[in-house]
Amino acid sequence: MGQPSLGVMPVFLQGYITDAAYSRAMVQMLEAEGVESVWTVEHVVMAEHPEPRYPYAEGGRTAHPADTVLPDPLEWLAFAAACTERIHLGTAVMVLPLHQPAIVAKRVATVDNLSGGRLLLGVGSGWQIEEYRACAVPYERRGARLDDAIAALRELWQPGYRTHHGPYFQFDRCESKPTPLRAGGPPIIIGGSTEAAARRAGRLGDGYFPYVISPDDFTARVETVRSTASTAGRTSDEVSITVWPSSWQRGCSLDLEVMRRFADSGVDRVIVGAQECGSTEISVIRDFVRRVQDEILAKL
């Protein structure tokens, strides 16, 4: 499979991710260092006291730091696209059931064209019921809504007038222009650490990107992706595998043993967070990226 490529989460702090000069310097540095991709995260809103439904922590509760800022993922990536030429631009993830796919299809195709075909559309179903309520979207059956939205996107990304009659989204003889630069649209990467997410990736996704997952669980989910893809008549290389180890164990991006446990399952892309280095300084983040490349990825 070869050495995995490297993706980076930027600094999600007010005054950094929201600052044009800082964001420009960040993405240009990452591109200069040979980083393959930069990723954004979506939460339309965060509830002050969300119901305990967070799937990645015991008790279903998450600590959401007050200084965390998550700008609109596609808007920020459009800005990043204008500042760079080669680095890929990923959403990790867009909570797709919150959105109308006809509108998302247009937005994604626009960024895909203007970036020269560099967009990677990570999508997931989300977990926060308050976010669904704020967007006036039913929380129940959100997985089925996600499946239908993916089908609708792919239909609208075909040339000509298209028709889709799904359980949640319908249109007849409608055209969406521009179509994406890449035929069929950008890769759709399925987020989520559950068996259902892994099966969805095997059936429908161009990639799989779990979150807060142990090496053992990651191995199991990757096997689910591959077996489901095979059952669906697909080959395993049709679904790329992305992993963010430090979402599970903070600081492990420079731990070769831990990183190797993830990589042994077969990964195409490893994600690290810029804030893992303990600084917001671009030069310090650059040095951290170089260490990951030289001390970890080169040895996997």
C-alpha positions, 0 to 999 in steps of 0.5 A, spaced: 500 500 500 505 504 501 506 510 505 500 513 508 499 520 506 498 526 511 492 530 512 492 536 518 486 539 522 488 546 523 487 550 529 480 551 531 480 557 535 477 564 535 483 569 532 486 563 528 481 559 524 477 565 523 483 570 521 484 570 514 492 572 514 493 566 519 489 561 515 492 563 509 499 562 512 497 555 515 495 552 509 500 555 505 505 552 510 502 545 509 502 545 502 509 547 502 511 541 507 508 536 502 501 535 506 496 531 502 490 534 505 487 539 510 480 538 514 474 542 517 469 540 522 462 541 522 457 543 527 452 548 525 450 549 533 453 546 539 448 546 545 450 549 552 447 542 555 446 537 550 443 530 551 448 525 553 448 522 546 455 523 544 457 516 542 465 517 543 465 518 551 462 514 556 456 517 559 454 520 552 457 527 554 462 531 551 467 536 553 466 542 548 472 547 549 469 554 550 474 557 545 473 552 539 470 555 533 468 551 527 467 555 521 462 553 515 466 547 512 465 549 505 466 556 506 473 555 509 475 550 504 473 555 499 478 560 502 483 555 503 483 553 495 484 560 493 490 560 497 493 554 495 494 550 488 495 542 490 493 541 497 486 537 498 480 540 501 476 535 506 470 536 510 471 531 517 465 531 517 459 535 514 453 533 517 449 532 511 442 530 513 442 537 516 442 540 509 438 539 503 442 535 498 440 540 492 443 546 495 449 542 497 450 539 490 451 546 488 456 548 493 460 542 493 460 543 485 462 550 485 468 549 490 470 543 486 471 547 480 474 553 483 479 548 487 481 544 480 478 538 483 481 538 490 475 537 494 474 531 499 467 530 501 466 527 508 459 526 511 456 523 517 449 523 520 452 527 527 449 525 534 447 532 537 439 532 537 439 539 539 443 541 532 437 537 528 432 541 532 435 548 531 435 546 523 428 543 523 430 536 521 428 530 524 433 526 528 430 520 527 432 516 521 438 520 520 442 514 517 436 513 512 436 520 510 444 520 509 443 515 505 438 518 501 442 525 501 448 521 498 444 518 492 441 525 491 448 528 490 450 523 486 444 524 481 445 531 481 452 531 479 451 527 473 450 531 466 443 533 464 436 533 467 436 528 472 430 525 476 431 522 484 425 519 488 428 517 494 424 517 501 426 524 503 428 527 497 425 528 490 426 532 484 424 531 477 428 533 470 432 538 474 439 540 472 445 542 477 450 547 474 456 547 474 457 539 475 463 538 479 470 538 475 471 530 476 466 526 473 461 523 478 463 528 483 468 529 488 470 522 493 464 521 498 468 519 505 463 516 510 465 518 517 463 515 524 466 509 528 459 505 528 458 498 525 453 502 521 458 507 518 463 502 516 457 498 512 455 505 509 462 506 507 463 499 504 456 500 500 456 507 498 462 511 500 469 512 496 472 512 503 471 511 510 474 516 516 472 514 523 473 518 529 475 516 536 476 509 535 481 504 538 486 500 534 482 494 535 476 497 533 479 500 527 481 493 525 474 490 526 471 496 522 476 496 516 474 489 515 467 490 515 468 496 510 472 491 506 467 485 507 461 489 505 464 492 499 465 485 497 458 483 498 456 489 494 460 487 488 466 492 489 473 491 490 477 494 497 481 499 493 474 503 491 474 505 498 480 509 501 481 508 509 483 515 513 484 514 520 485 520 526 489 516 531 490 522 536 482 523 536 482 516 540 489 518 544 491 525 544 498 526 543 499 519 540 501 522 533 509 521 535 508 514 538 510 510 533 508 503 536 501 506 537 501 509 530 503 502 527 497 499 530 493 503 526 497 503 520 497 495 520 490 495 518 491 498 512 490 506 511 491 510 505 491 517 510 493 519 517 490 525 520 494 529 525 491 535 529 495 542 528 494 543 536 497 537 538 504 540 538 502 545 543 502 551 540 499 556 535 505 558 532 506 556 524 513 555 525 512 550 531 506 546 527 511 546 521 516 542 525 511 538 528 508 536 521 516 534 519 517 530 525 510 526 523 513 525 516 520 523 518 519 519 525 512 516 523 510 516 516 516 514 513 517 508 518 510 505 517 
